[in-house]
Amino acid sequence: MNQRSEALRWANEIRRERGIGAPLRCLPKGLRNEERSCPLAKALAGSAYIGSHTADFTELGAGSDDVVELPSSVAGFVRCFDRGEYPELDEELA
């Protein structure tokens, strides 16, 4: 499974666990280097903060202590997205 597919799978798993909503068929567009507006944060309906400096941890819920480690493939997706390797998901290029 590639990083993008793994990121979508992970986001849908978190959505299910948290009761955020129905599974997504694709990741939404987002902003690069914006931890509250990247595709994963948007996929989690604004309930997540994706740390862009390390891309290794996410805080689920604003002001929450609920911090989870991102799977390596998901962290890899975040780093690739921030570098512009997924232009089709970049809101500014749409």
ROPA-925510 format. One record per residue: y, z, x of N, C-alpha, C in turn; residue number from 1. Coordinates in Angstrom, 3 decimals. Each point is the difference from the previous one (the first is absolute). Layout:
BEGIN
<site><n_c2>Y</n_c2><n_c3>Z</n_c3><n_c1>X</n_c1><ca_c2>Y</ca_c2><ca_c3>Z</ca_c3><ca_c1>X</ca_c1><c_c2>Y</c_c2><c_c3>Z</c_c3><c_c1>X</c_c1><k>NUM</k></site>
...
//
This chain:
BEGIN
<site><n_c2>-1.173</n_c2><n_c3>0.000</n_c3><n_c1>0.852</n_c1><ca_c2>1.173</ca_c2><ca_c3>0.000</ca_c3><ca_c1>-0.852</ca_c1><c_c2>1.242</c_c2><c_c3>0.000</c_c3><c_c1>0.902</c_c1><k>1</k></site>
<site><n_c2>0.988</n_c2><n_c3>-0.838</n_c3><n_c1>-0.311</n_c1><ca_c2>1.203</ca_c2><ca_c3>-0.055</ca_c3><ca_c1>0.833</ca_c1><c_c2>0.961</c_c2><c_c3>1.139</c_c3><c_c1>-0.347</c_c1><k>2</k></site>
<site><n_c2>1.025</n_c2><n_c3>0.179</n_c3><n_c1>0.825</n_c1><ca_c2>0.923</ca_c2><ca_c3>1.125</ca_c3><ca_c1>-0.172</ca_c1><c_c2>0.708</c_c2><c_c3>-0.036</c_c3><c_c1>-1.348</c_c1><k>3</k></site>
<site><n_c2>0.419</n_c2><n_c3>-1.172</n_c3><n_c1>-0.426</n_c1><ca_c2>0.703</ca_c2><ca_c3>-0.111</ca_c3><ca_c1>-1.283</ca_c1><c_c2>-0.921</c_c2><c_c3>0.397</c_c3><c_c1>-1.152</c_c1><k>4</k></site>
<site><n_c2>-1.214</n_c2><n_c3>-0.492</n_c3><n_c1>0.008</n_c1><ca_c2>-0.966</ca_c2><ca_c3>0.350</ca_c3><ca_c1>-1.050</ca_c1><c_c2>-0.317</c_c2><c_c3>1.487</c_c3><c_c1>0.028</c_c1><k>5</k></site>
<site><n_c2>-0.125</n_c2><n_c3>0.550</n_c3><n_c1>1.196</n_c1><ca_c2>-0.282</ca_c2><ca_c3>1.427</ca_c3><ca_c1>0.140</ca_c1><c_c2>1.181</c_c2><c_c3>0.836</c_c3><c_c1>-0.498</c_c1><k>6</k></site>
<site><n_c2>1.223</n_c2><n_c3>-0.451</n_c3><n_c1>0.272</n_c1><ca_c2>1.192</ca_c2><ca_c3>0.711</ca_c3><ca_c1>-0.485</ca_c1><c_c2>0.028</c_c2><c_c3>0.000</c_c3><c_c1>-1.531</c_c1><k>7</k></site>
<site><n_c2>-0.324</n_c2><n_c3>-1.126</n_c3><n_c1>-0.612</n_c1><ca_c2>-0.045</ca_c2><ca_c3>-0.074</ca_c3><ca_c1>-1.460</ca_c1><c_c2>-1.093</c_c2><c_c3>0.902</c_c3><c_c1>-0.551</c_c1><k>8</k></site>
<site><n_c2>-1.167</n_c2><n_c3>-0.033</n_c3><n_c1>0.620</n_c1><ca_c2>-1.106</ca_c2><ca_c3>0.857</ca_c3><ca_c1>-0.445</ca_c1><c_c2>0.403</c_c2><c_c3>1.469</c_c3><c_c1>0.081</c_c1><k>9</k></site>
<site><n_c2>0.615</n_c2><n_c3>0.397</n_c3><n_c1>1.128</n_c1><ca_c2>0.428</ca_c2><ca_c3>1.389</ca_c3><ca_c1>0.196</ca_c1><c_c2>1.056</c_c2><c_c3>0.395</c_c3><c_c1>-1.035</c_c1><k>10</k></site>
<site><n_c2>0.994</n_c2><n_c3>-0.877</n_c3><n_c1>-0.217</n_c1><ca_c2>1.047</ca_c2><ca_c3>0.287</ca_c3><ca_c1>-0.980</ca_c1><c_c2>-0.598</c_c2><c_c3>0.185</c_c3><c_c1>-1.391</c_c1><k>11</k></site>
<site><n_c2>-0.951</n_c2><n_c3>-0.850</n_c3><n_c1>-0.371</n_c1><ca_c2>-0.634</ca_c2><ca_c3>0.135</ca_c3><ca_c1>-1.313</ca_c1><c_c2>-0.821</c_c2><c_c3>1.282</c_c3><c_c1>-0.095</c_c1><k>12</k></site>
<site><n_c2>-0.612</n_c2><n_c3>0.414</n_c3><n_c1>1.093</n_c1><ca_c2>-0.743</ca_c2><ca_c3>1.257</ca_c3><ca_c1>0.012</ca_c1><c_c2>0.951</c_c2><c_c3>1.181</c_c3><c_c1>-0.241</c_c1><k>13</k></site>
<site><n_c2>1.140</n_c2><n_c3>-0.005</n_c3><n_c1>0.677</n_c1><ca_c2>0.986</ca_c2><ca_c3>1.064</ca_c3><ca_c1>-0.182</ca_c1><c_c2>0.566</c_c2><c_c3>-0.052</c_c3><c_c1>-1.421</c_c1><k>14</k></site>
<site><n_c2>0.286</n_c2><n_c3>-1.194</n_c3><n_c1>-0.509</n_c1><ca_c2>0.505</ca_c2><ca_c3>-0.138</ca_c3><ca_c1>-1.379</ca_c1><c_c2>-0.987</c_c2><c_c3>0.612</c_c3><c_c1>-0.987</c_c1><k>15</k></site>
<site><n_c2>-1.295</n_c2><n_c3>-0.262</n_c3><n_c1>0.209</n_c1><ca_c2>-1.023</ca_c2><ca_c3>0.542</ca_c3><ca_c1>-0.896</ca_c1><c_c2>-0.054</c_c2><c_c3>1.519</c_c3><c_c1>0.108</c_c1><k>16</k></site>
<site><n_c2>-0.040</n_c2><n_c3>0.510</n_c3><n_c1>1.238</n_c1><ca_c2>-0.086</ca_c2><ca_c3>1.447</ca_c3><ca_c1>0.210</ca_c1><c_c2>1.195</c_c2><c_c3>0.741</c_c3><c_c1>-0.592</c_c1><k>17</k></site>
<site><n_c2>1.176</n_c2><n_c3>-0.602</n_c3><n_c1>0.083</n_c1><ca_c2>1.244</ca_c2><ca_c3>0.655</ca_c3><ca_c1>-0.443</ca_c1><c_c2>0.388</c_c2><c_c3>-0.348</c_c3><c_c1>-1.427</c_c1><k>18</k></site>
<site><n_c2>-0.753</n_c2><n_c3>-0.869</n_c3><n_c1>-0.642</n_c1><ca_c2>0.341</ca_c2><ca_c3>-0.394</ca_c3><ca_c1>-1.364</ca_c1><c_c2>1.310</c_c2><c_c3>-0.763</c_c3><c_c1>-0.080</c_c1><k>19</k></site>
<site><n_c2>0.286</n_c2><n_c3>-0.797</n_c3><n_c1>1.033</n_c1><ca_c2>1.271</ca_c2><ca_c3>-0.720</ca_c3><ca_c1>0.069</ca_c1><c_c2>0.023</c_c2><c_c3>-1.202</c_c3><c_c1>-0.925</c_c1><k>20</k></site>
<site><n_c2>-1.115</n_c2><n_c3>-0.647</n_c3><n_c1>-0.188</n_c1><ca_c2>-0.016</ca_c2><ca_c3>-1.173</ca_c3><ca_c1>-0.861</ca_c1><c_c2>-1.234</c_c2><c_c3>-0.843</c_c3><c_c1>0.250</c_c1><k>21</k></site>
<site><n_c2>-0.019</n_c2><n_c3>-1.121</n_c3><n_c1>-0.668</n_c1><ca_c2>-1.129</ca_c2><ca_c3>-0.928</ca_c3><ca_c1>0.120</ca_c1><c_c2>-0.069</c_c2><c_c3>-0.569</c_c3><c_c1>1.416</c_c1><k>22</k></site>
<site><n_c2>-1.179</n_c2><n_c3>-0.431</n_c3><n_c1>0.422</n_c1><ca_c2>-0.134</ca_c2><ca_c3>-0.618</ca_c3><ca_c1>1.328</ca_c1><c_c2>0.865</c_c2><c_c3>-1.251</c_c3><c_c1>0.108</c_c1><k>23</k></site>
<site><n_c2>0.495</n_c2><n_c3>-0.233</n_c3><n_c1>1.186</n_c1><ca_c2>0.799</ca_c2><ca_c3>-1.190</ca_c3><ca_c1>0.271</ca_c1><c_c2>-0.906</c_c2><c_c3>-1.130</c_c3><c_c1>0.480</c_c1><k>24</k></site>
<site><n_c2>0.365</n_c2><n_c3>-1.224</n_c3><n_c1>-0.322</n_c1><ca_c2>-0.746</ca_c2><ca_c3>-1.163</ca_c3><ca_c1>0.484</ca_c1><c_c2>0.516</c_c2><c_c3>-0.457</c_c3><c_c1>1.360</c_c1><k>25</k></site>
<site><n_c2>1.252</n_c2><n_c3>0.348</n_c3><n_c1>0.289</n_c1><ca_c2>0.590</ca_c2><ca_c3>-0.339</ca_c3><ca_c1>1.294</ca_c1><c_c2>1.085</c_c2><c_c3>1.019</c_c3><c_c1>0.333</c_c1><k>26</k></site>
<site><n_c2>0.354</n_c2><n_c3>0.079</n_c3><n_c1>1.248</n_c1><ca_c2>1.060</ca_c2><ca_c3>0.906</ca_c3><ca_c1>0.423</ca_c1><c_c2>1.348</c_c2><c_c3>-0.570</c_c3><c_c1>-0.420</c_c1><k>27</k></site>
<site><n_c2>0.925</n_c2><n_c3>0.859</n_c3><n_c1>-0.429</n_c1><ca_c2>1.330</ca_c2><ca_c3>-0.488</ca_c3><ca_c1>-0.365</ca_c1><c_c2>0.812</c_c2><c_c3>-0.344</c_c3><c_c1>1.246</c_c1><k>28</k></site>
<site><n_c2>1.059</n_c2><n_c3>-0.772</n_c3><n_c1>-0.191</n_c1><ca_c2>0.907</ca_c2><ca_c3>-0.298</ca_c3><ca_c1>1.104</ca_c1><c_c2>0.784</c_c2><c_c3>1.261</c_c3><c_c1>0.333</c_c1><k>29</k></site>
<site><n_c2>0.405</n_c2><n_c3>0.110</n_c3><n_c1>1.257</n_c1><ca_c2>0.759</ca_c2><ca_c3>1.157</ca_c3><ca_c1>0.436</ca_c1><c_c2>0.942</c_c2><c_c3>-0.353</c_c3><c_c1>1.135</c_c1><k>30</k></site>
<site><n_c2>0.615</n_c2><n_c3>1.039</n_c3><n_c1>0.538</n_c1><ca_c2>0.957</ca_c2><ca_c3>-0.163</ca_c3><ca_c1>1.088</ca_c1><c_c2>-0.597</c_c2><c_c3>0.502</c_c3><c_c1>1.299</c_c1><k>31</k></site>
<site><n_c2>0.159</n_c2><n_c3>-0.781</n_c3><n_c1>1.060</n_c1><ca_c2>-0.513</ca_c2><ca_c3>0.401</ca_c3><ca_c1>1.308</ca_c1><c_c2>0.798</c_c2><c_c3>1.178</c_c3><c_c1>0.547</c_c1><k>32</k></site>
<site><n_c2>-0.700</n_c2><n_c3>0.881</n_c3><n_c1>0.696</n_c1><ca_c2>0.602</ca_c2><ca_c3>1.166</ca_c3><ca_c1>0.653</ca_c1><c_c2>0.729</c_c2><c_c3>0.921</c_c3><c_c1>-0.971</c_c1><k>33</k></site>
<site><n_c2>-0.429</n_c2><n_c3>0.002</n_c3><n_c1>-1.243</n_c1><ca_c2>0.568</ca_c2><ca_c3>0.875</ca_c3><ca_c1>-1.030</ca_c1><c_c2>-1.151</c_c2><c_c3>0.793</c_c3><c_c1>-0.610</c_c1><k>34</k></site>
<site><n_c2>-0.189</n_c2><n_c3>1.225</n_c3><n_c1>0.493</n_c1><ca_c2>-1.193</ca_c2><ca_c3>0.751</ca_c3><ca_c1>-0.388</ca_c1><c_c2>-0.113</c_c2><c_c3>0.300</c_c3><c_c1>-1.482</c_c1><k>35</k></site>
<site><n_c2>1.085</n_c2><n_c3>-0.026</n_c3><n_c1>-0.751</n_c1><ca_c2>-0.082</ca_c2><ca_c3>0.247</ca_c3><ca_c1>-1.441</ca_c1><c_c2>-0.027</c_c2><c_c3>-1.286</c_c3><c_c1>-0.822</c_c1><k>36</k></site>
<site><n_c2>0.099</n_c2><n_c3>-1.143</n_c3><n_c1>0.682</n_c1><ca_c2>0.041</ca_c2><ca_c3>-1.279</ca_c3><ca_c1>-0.707</ca_c1><c_c2>-0.978</c_c2><c_c3>-1.024</c_c3><c_c1>0.544</c_c1><k>37</k></site>
<site><n_c2>-0.951</n_c2><n_c3>0.431</n_c3><n_c1>0.820</n_c1><ca_c2>-0.994</ca_c2><ca_c3>-0.939</ca_c3><ca_c1>0.512</ca_c1><c_c2>-1.016</c_c2><c_c3>-0.296</c_c3><c_c1>-1.110</c_c1><k>38</k></site>
<site><n_c2>-0.823</n_c2><n_c3>-1.023</n_c3><n_c1>0.168</n_c1><ca_c2>-0.973</ca_c2><ca_c3>-0.322</ca_c3><ca_c1>-1.044</ca_c1><c_c2>-0.896</c_c2><c_c3>1.176</c_c3><c_c1>-0.402</c_c1><k>39</k></site>
<site><n_c2>-0.427</n_c2><n_c3>0.831</n_c3><n_c1>0.957</n_c1><ca_c2>-0.863</ca_c2><ca_c3>1.127</ca_c3><ca_c1>-0.367</ca_c1><c_c2>0.748</c_c2><c_c3>1.041</c_c3><c_c1>-0.809</c_c1><k>40</k></site>
<site><n_c2>1.229</n_c2><n_c3>0.322</n_c3><n_c1>0.394</n_c1><ca_c2>0.786</ca_c2><ca_c3>0.968</ca_c3><ca_c1>-0.759</ca_c1><c_c2>0.222</c_c2><c_c3>-0.515</c_c3><c_c1>-1.420</c_c1><k>41</k></site>
<site><n_c2>0.311</n_c2><n_c3>-1.286</n_c3><n_c1>-0.132</n_c1><ca_c2>0.195</ca_c2><ca_c3>-0.579</ca_c3><ca_c1>-1.329</ca_c1><c_c2>-1.305</c_c2><c_c3>-0.024</c_c3><c_c1>-0.788</c_c1><k>42</k></site>
<site><n_c2>-1.105</n_c2><n_c3>-0.263</n_c3><n_c1>0.682</n_c1><ca_c2>-1.301</ca_c2><ca_c3>0.000</ca_c3><ca_c1>-0.678</ca_c1><c_c2>-0.333</c_c2><c_c3>1.382</c_c3><c_c1>-0.549</c_c1><k>43</k></site>
<site><n_c2>0.535</n_c2><n_c3>1.022</n_c3><n_c1>0.649</n_c1><ca_c2>-0.237</ca_c2><ca_c3>1.371</ca_c3><ca_c1>-0.445</ca_c1><c_c2>1.131</c_c2><c_c3>0.476</c_c3><c_c1>-0.904</c_c1><k>44</k></site>
<site><n_c2>0.696</n_c2><n_c3>-0.953</n_c3><n_c1>-0.600</n_c1><ca_c2>1.008</ca_c2><ca_c3>0.260</ca_c3><ca_c1>-1.033</ca_c1><c_c2>1.081</c_c2><c_c3>0.962</c_c3><c_c1>0.453</c_c1><k>45</k></site>
<site><n_c2>0.437</n_c2><n_c3>-0.132</n_c3><n_c1>1.239</n_c1><ca_c2>1.077</ca_c2><ca_c3>0.839</ca_c3><ca_c1>0.496</ca_c1><c_c2>-0.388</c_c2><c_c3>1.440</c_c3><c_c1>0.247</c_c1><k>46</k></site>
<site><n_c2>-1.291</n_c2><n_c3>0.297</n_c3><n_c1>-0.066</n_c1><ca_c2>-0.427</ca_c2><ca_c3>1.387</ca_c3><ca_c1>0.197</ca_c1><c_c2>-0.451</c_c2><c_c3>0.251</c_c3><c_c1>1.433</c_c1><k>47</k></site>
<site><n_c2>0.297</n_c2><n_c3>-0.945</n_c3><n_c1>0.895</n_c1><ca_c2>-0.460</ca_c2><ca_c3>0.146</ca_c3><ca_c1>1.382</ca_c1><c_c2>1.104</c_c2><c_c3>-0.335</c_c3><c_c1>0.980</c_c1><k>48</k></site>
<site><n_c2>-0.123</n_c2><n_c3>0.585</n_c3><n_c1>1.133</n_c1><ca_c2>0.873</ca_c2><ca_c3>-0.241</ca_c3><ca_c1>1.141</ca_c1><c_c2>-0.922</c_c2><c_c3>-0.463</c_c3><c_c1>1.110</c_c1><k>49</k></site>
<site><n_c2>0.181</n_c2><n_c3>-1.209</n_c3><n_c1>0.459</n_c1><ca_c2>-0.845</ca_c2><ca_c3>-0.533</ca_c3><ca_c1>1.063</ca_c1><c_c2>0.787</c_c2><c_c3>0.109</c_c3><c_c1>1.302</c_c1><k>50</k></site>
<site><n_c2>-0.456</n_c2><n_c3>0.846</n_c3><n_c1>0.898</n_c1><ca_c2>0.710</ca_c2><ca_c3>0.191</ca_c3><ca_c1>1.262</ca_c1><c_c2>-0.048</c_c2><c_c3>-1.257</c_c3><c_c1>0.840</c_c1><k>51</k></site>
<site><n_c2>1.144</n_c2><n_c3>-0.631</n_c3><n_c1>0.194</n_c1><ca_c2>0.014</ca_c2><ca_c3>-1.282</ca_c3><ca_c1>0.705</ca_c1><c_c2>0.008</c_c2><c_c3>0.160</c_c3><c_c1>1.513</c_c1><k>52</k></site>
<site><n_c2>0.373</n_c2><n_c3>1.161</n_c3><n_c1>0.497</n_c1><ca_c2>0.071</ca_c2><ca_c3>0.151</ca_c3><ca_c1>1.449</ca_c1><c_c2>-1.389</c_c2><c_c3>0.056</c_c3><c_c1>0.620</c_c1><k>53</k></site>
<site><n_c2>-0.919</n_c2><n_c3>0.674</n_c3><n_c1>-0.644</n_c1><ca_c2>-1.353</ca_c2><ca_c3>0.055</ca_c3><ca_c1>0.531</ca_c1><c_c2>-0.961</c_c2><c_c3>-0.766</c_c3><c_c1>-0.879</c_c1><k>54</k></site>
<site><n_c2>0.350</n_c2><n_c3>-0.153</n_c3><n_c1>-1.273</n_c1><ca_c2>-0.853</ca_c2><ca_c3>-0.675</ca_c3><ca_c1>-0.986</ca_c1><c_c2>-1.393</c_c2><c_c3>0.607</c_c3><c_c1>-0.040</c_c1><k>55</k></site>
<site><n_c2>-0.102</n_c2><n_c3>1.264</n_c3><n_c1>0.323</n_c1><ca_c2>-1.307</ca_c2><ca_c3>0.645</ca_c3><ca_c1>0.003</ca_c1><c_c2>-0.169</c_c2><c_c3>1.020</c_c3><c_c1>-1.119</c_c1><k>56</k></site>
<site><n_c2>1.088</n_c2><n_c3>0.415</n_c3><n_c1>-0.597</n_c1><ca_c2>-0.069</ca_c2><ca_c3>1.009</ca_c3><ca_c1>-1.043</ca_c1><c_c2>0.846</c_c2><c_c3>-0.417</c_c3><c_c1>-1.185</c_c1><k>57</k></site>
<site><n_c2>-0.360</n_c2><n_c3>0.478</n_c3><n_c1>-1.157</n_c1><ca_c2>0.804</ca_c2><ca_c3>-0.221</ca_c3><ca_c1>-1.189</ca_c1><c_c2>0.143</c_c2><c_c3>1.320</c_c3><c_c1>-0.735</c_c1><k>58</k></site>
<site><n_c2>1.153</n_c2><n_c3>0.194</n_c3><n_c1>-0.574</n_c1><ca_c2>0.249</ca_c2><ca_c3>1.179</ca_c3><ca_c1>-0.825</ca_c1><c_c2>-0.055</c_c2><c_c3>-0.471</c_c3><c_c1>-1.440</c_c1><k>59</k></site>
<site><n_c2>-0.883</n_c2><n_c3>0.572</n_c3><n_c1>-0.773</n_c1><ca_c2>-0.157</ca_c2><ca_c3>-0.403</ca_c3><ca_c1>-1.393</ca_c1><c_c2>0.804</c_c2><c_c3>0.939</c_c3><c_c1>-0.882</c_c1><k>60</k></site>
<site><n_c2>1.048</n_c2><n_c3>-0.531</n_c3><n_c1>-0.587</n_c1><ca_c2>0.864</ca_c2><ca_c3>0.798</ca_c3><ca_c1>-0.851</ca_c1><c_c2>1.239</c_c2><c_c3>0.424</c_c3><c_c1>0.752</c_c1><k>61</k></site>
<site><n_c2>1.149</n_c2><n_c3>-0.291</n_c3><n_c1>-0.551</n_c1><ca_c2>1.262</ca_c2><ca_c3>0.326</ca_c3><ca_c1>0.663</ca_c1><c_c2>0.105</c_c2><c_c3>1.495</c_c3><c_c1>0.246</c_c1><k>62</k></site>
<site><n_c2>0.318</n_c2><n_c3>0.365</n_c3><n_c1>1.227</n_c1><ca_c2>0.155</ca_c2><ca_c3>1.398</ca_c3><ca_c1>0.347</ca_c1><c_c2>-1.298</c_c2><c_c3>0.776</c_c3><c_c1>0.005</c_c1><k>63</k></site>
<site><n_c2>-1.096</n_c2><n_c3>-0.697</n_c3><n_c1>0.012</n_c1><ca_c2>-1.317</ca_c2><ca_c3>0.616</ca_c3><ca_c1>-0.076</ca_c1><c_c2>-0.522</c_c2><c_c3>0.373</c_c3><c_c1>1.372</c_c1><k>64</k></site>
<site><n_c2>-0.909</n_c2><n_c3>0.953</n_c3><n_c1>0.012</n_c1><ca_c2>-0.714</ca_c2><ca_c3>0.325</ca_c3><ca_c1>1.230</ca_c1><c_c2>-1.344</c_c2><c_c3>-0.721</c_c3><c_c1>0.032</c_c1><k>65</k></site>
<site><n_c2>-0.216</n_c2><n_c3>-0.885</n_c3><n_c1>-0.945</n_c1><ca_c2>-1.252</ca_c2><ca_c3>-0.725</ca_c3><ca_c1>-0.142</ca_c1><c_c2>0.013</c_c2><c_c3>-1.192</c_c3><c_c1>0.961</c_c1><k>66</k></site>
<site><n_c2>-0.381</n_c2><n_c3>0.245</n_c3><n_c1>1.234</n_c1><ca_c2>0.032</ca_c2><ca_c3>-1.046</ca_c3><ca_c1>1.026</ca_c1><c_c2>-1.434</c_c2><c_c3>-0.396</c_c3><c_c1>0.329</c_c1><k>67</k></site>
<site><n_c2>-0.255</n_c2><n_c3>-1.294</n_c3><n_c1>-0.009</n_c1><ca_c2>-1.336</ca_c2><ca_c3>-0.489</ca_c3><ca_c1>0.315</ca_c1><c_c2>0.096</c_c2><c_c3>-1.003</c_c3><c_c1>1.142</c_c1><k>68</k></site>
<site><n_c2>-1.031</n_c2><n_c3>-0.067</n_c3><n_c1>0.792</n_c1><ca_c2>-0.054</ca_c2><ca_c3>-0.985</ca_c3><ca_c1>1.069</ca_c1><c_c2>-0.403</c_c2><c_c3>-1.341</c_c3><c_c1>-0.591</c_c1><k>69</k></site>
<site><n_c2>0.716</n_c2><n_c3>-1.037</n_c3><n_c1>0.396</n_c1><ca_c2>-0.351</ca_c2><ca_c3>-1.336</ca_c3><ca_c1>-0.467</ca_c1><c_c2>-1.234</c_c2><c_c3>-0.484</c_c3><c_c1>0.751</c_c1><k>70</k></site>
<site><n_c2>-0.907</n_c2><n_c3>-0.676</n_c3><n_c1>-0.699</n_c1><ca_c2>-1.105</ca_c2><ca_c3>-0.643</ca_c3><ca_c1>0.722</ca_c1><c_c2>0.593</c_c2><c_c3>-0.968</c_c3><c_c1>1.034</c_c1><k>71</k></site>
<site><n_c2>-0.678</n_c2><n_c3>-0.183</n_c3><n_c1>1.107</n_c1><ca_c2>0.556</ca_c2><ca_c3>-0.814</ca_c3><ca_c1>1.084</ca_c1><c_c2>0.347</c_c2><c_c3>-1.417</c_c3><c_c1>-0.452</c_c1><k>72</k></site>
<site><n_c2>-0.811</n_c2><n_c3>-0.591</n_c3><n_c1>-0.856</n_c1><ca_c2>0.303</ca_c2><ca_c3>-1.359</ca_c3><ca_c1>-0.451</ca_c1><c_c2>1.249</c_c2><c_c3>-0.029</c_c3><c_c1>-0.869</c_c1><k>73</k></site>
<site><n_c2>0.247</n_c2><n_c3>1.055</n_c3><n_c1>-0.778</n_c1><ca_c2>1.193</ca_c2><ca_c3>0.079</ca_c3><ca_c1>-0.843</ca_c1><c_c2>1.231</c_c2><c_c3>0.219</c_c3><c_c1>0.881</c_c1><k>74</k></site>
<site><n_c2>-0.116</n_c2><n_c3>0.874</n_c3><n_c1>0.985</n_c1><ca_c2>1.099</ca_c2><ca_c3>0.209</ca_c3><ca_c1>0.952</ca_c1><c_c2>0.292</c_c2><c_c3>-1.308</c_c3><c_c1>0.734</c_c1><k>75</k></site>
<site><n_c2>-1.045</n_c2><n_c3>-0.739</n_c3><n_c1>0.338</n_c1><ca_c2>0.178</ca_c2><ca_c3>-1.295</ca_c3><ca_c1>0.647</ca_c1><c_c2>0.747</c_c2><c_c3>-0.978</c_c3><c_c1>-0.892</c_c1><k>76</k></site>
<site><n_c2>-0.319</n_c2><n_c3>0.006</n_c3><n_c1>-1.292</n_c1><ca_c2>0.716</ca_c2><ca_c3>-0.852</ca_c3><ca_c1>-0.944</ca_c1><c_c2>1.485</c_c2><c_c3>0.345</c_c3><c_c1>-0.004</c_c1><k>77</k></site>
<site><n_c2>0.332</n_c2><n_c3>1.294</n_c3><n_c1>-0.041</n_c1><ca_c2>1.405</ca_c2><ca_c3>0.433</ca_c3><ca_c1>-0.026</ca_c1><c_c2>0.721</c_c2><c_c3>-0.495</c_c3><c_c1>1.254</c_c1><k>78</k></site>
<site><n_c2>-0.624</n_c2><n_c3>0.160</n_c3><n_c1>1.162</n_c1><ca_c2>0.628</ca_c2><ca_c3>-0.460</ca_c3><ca_c1>1.245</ca_c1><c_c2>0.202</c_c2><c_c3>-1.522</c_c3><c_c1>-0.015</c_c1><k>79</k></site>
<site><n_c2>-1.008</n_c2><n_c3>-0.731</n_c3><n_c1>-0.454</n_c1><ca_c2>0.117</ca_c2><ca_c3>-1.465</ca_c3><ca_c1>-0.071</ca_c1><c_c2>1.082</c_c2><c_c3>-0.419</c_c3><c_c1>-0.991</c_c1><k>80</k></site>
<site><n_c2>0.043</n_c2><n_c3>0.641</n_c3><n_c1>-1.157</n_c1><ca_c2>1.028</ca_c2><ca_c3>-0.320</ca_c3><ca_c1>-0.983</ca_c1><c_c2>1.388</c_c2><c_c3>0.254</c_c3><c_c1>0.590</c_c1><k>81</k></site>
<site><n_c2>0.182</n_c2><n_c3>1.148</n_c3><n_c1>0.660</n_c1><ca_c2>1.300</ca_c2><ca_c3>0.336</ca_c3><ca_c1>0.586</ca_c1><c_c2>0.412</c_c2><c_c3>-0.994</c_c3><c_c1>1.086</c_c1><k>82</k></site>
<site><n_c2>-0.970</n_c2><n_c3>-0.622</n_c3><n_c1>0.659</n_c1><ca_c2>0.297</ca_c2><ca_c3>-1.014</ca_c3><ca_c1>1.023</ca_c1><c_c2>0.254</c_c2><c_c3>-1.382</c_c3><c_c1>-0.610</c_c1><k>83</k></site>
<site><n_c2>-0.161</n_c2><n_c3>-0.124</n_c3><n_c1>-1.306</n_c1><ca_c2>0.254</ca_c2><ca_c3>-1.276</ca_c3><ca_c1>-0.665</ca_c1><c_c2>-1.191</c_c2><c_c3>-0.912</c_c3><c_c1>-0.087</c_c1><k>84</k></site>
<site><n_c2>-1.201</n_c2><n_c3>0.539</n_c3><n_c1>0.177</n_c1><ca_c2>-1.198</ca_c2><ca_c3>-0.835</ca_c3><ca_c1>0.000</ca_c1><c_c2>-0.523</c_c2><c_c3>-0.330</c_c3><c_c1>-1.402</c_c1><k>85</k></site>
<site><n_c2>0.647</n_c2><n_c3>0.531</n_c3><n_c1>-1.035</n_c1><ca_c2>-0.356</ca_c2><ca_c3>-0.323</ca_c3><ca_c1>-1.379</ca_c1><c_c2>1.278</c_c2><c_c3>-0.439</c_c3><c_c1>-0.729</c_c1><k>86</k></site>
<site><n_c2>0.577</n_c2><n_c3>-1.154</n_c3><n_c1>0.399</n_c1><ca_c2>1.281</ca_c2><ca_c3>-0.424</ca_c3><ca_c1>-0.595</ca_c1><c_c2>-0.072</c_c2><c_c3>-0.168</c_c3><c_c1>-1.522</c_c1><k>87</k></site>
<site><n_c2>-1.179</n_c2><n_c3>-0.309</n_c3><n_c1>-0.513</n_c1><ca_c2>-0.148</ca_c2><ca_c3>-0.174</ca_c3><ca_c1>-1.450</ca_c1><c_c2>0.172</c_c2><c_c3>1.316</c_c3><c_c1>-0.761</c_c1><k>88</k></site>
<site><n_c2>-0.073</n_c2><n_c3>1.124</n_c3><n_c1>0.707</n_c1><ca_c2>0.203</ca_c2><ca_c3>1.302</ca_c3><ca_c1>-0.627</ca_c1><c_c2>1.387</c_c2><c_c3>0.580</c_c3><c_c1>0.283</c_c1><k>89</k></site>
<site><n_c2>0.805</n_c2><n_c3>-0.742</n_c3><n_c1>0.743</n_c1><ca_c2>1.338</ca_c2><ca_c3>0.477</ca_c3><ca_c1>0.387</ca_c1><c_c2>0.995</c_c2><c_c3>-0.363</c_c3><c_c1>-1.108</c_c1><k>90</k></site>
<site><n_c2>0.509</n_c2><n_c3>1.027</n_c3><n_c1>-0.650</n_c1><ca_c2>0.942</ca_c2><ca_c3>-0.185</ca_c3><ca_c1>-1.115</ca_c1><c_c2>1.249</c_c2><c_c3>-0.776</c_c3><c_c1>0.436</c_c1><k>91</k></site>
<site><n_c2>0.440</n_c2><n_c3>0.186</n_c3><n_c1>1.217</n_c1><ca_c2>1.217</ca_c2><ca_c3>-0.653</ca_c3><ca_c1>0.464</ca_c1><c_c2>-0.180</c_c2><c_c3>-1.496</c_c3><c_c1>0.245</c_c1><k>92</k></site>
<site><n_c2>-1.227</n_c2><n_c3>-0.442</n_c3><n_c1>0.167</n_c1><ca_c2>-0.272</ca_c2><ca_c3>-1.411</ca_c3><ca_c1>0.238</ca_c1><c_c2>-0.335</c_c2><c_c3>-0.753</c_c3><c_c1>-1.269</c_c1><k>93</k></site>
<site><n_c2>-0.191</n_c2><n_c3>0.721</n_c3><n_c1>-1.084</n_c1><ca_c2>-0.412</ca_c2><ca_c3>-0.621</ca_c3><ca_c1>-1.274</ca_c1><c_c2>1.127</c_c2><c_c3>-0.788</c_c3><c_c1>-0.645</c_c1><k>94</k></site>
//
